[in-house]
Amino acid sequence: METIQIAPDGVPAEFVFEIPPPSVLTSLGGVRLYFTFNLAAPDPFEPLLYLGGQQQEVTPSSGGPLSMAFDCHLPAAVPAPVQAKVVVNSTGHLEPGSTVTVYAWGAQTRSGEGALNPDGDGEPTVMTNTIEVGEVQVVTWQEWRRISG
């Protein structure tokens, strides 16, 4: 798992990774992102997701004091595997000492419709294995000056 250290001035961290096809399927209909926090989840927290270079809409789906999940329902299935990018701290609300761990899953139904929810026939979603995307550590200014020279 990649670790990125950022300064406490709102600099975003970007992770580029590949989302494989779920099981024996050849496309994705959605993506779920999951974030864990060592401190209280920031408010607001608005991650960005890009698939194949195109920004996708993500919506909060669940959360608690130390975690948040976001879903991306694609308007049309995309061929898998696909290159993805997740941007963390785009709104600059992470505090020094924060650590955010990022996980992702690709999803699709066998019919190619519905992705993160059962499709019209009640068919359940097929998910990829958990993708351990990376970890963001927000360091203090003193630490940032030390590591960045």
FENBELSUL-V208261 format. One record per residue. SS is DSSP state (a for helix, b for strand, c for the rest). Layout:
# FENBELSUL-V208261
ss = (SS	SS)
This chain:
# FENBELSUL-V208261
ss = (c	b	b	b	b	b	c	c	c	c	c	c	b	b	b	b	b	b	b	c	c	c	c	c	c	c	b	b	b	b	b	b	b	b	b	b	b	c	c	c	c	c	c	c	c	c	c	b	b	b	b	c	c	b	b	b	c	c	b	b	b	b	b	b	c	c	b	b	b	b	b	b	b	b	b	b	b	b	b	c	c	b	b	b	b	b	b	b	c	c	c	c	c	c	c	c	c	c	b	b	b	b	b	b	b	b	b	b	c	c	c	c	c	c	c	c	c	c	c	c	c	c	c	c	c	b	b	c	c	c	b	b	b	b	b	b	b	b	c	c	a	a	a	a	a	a	a	a	c)
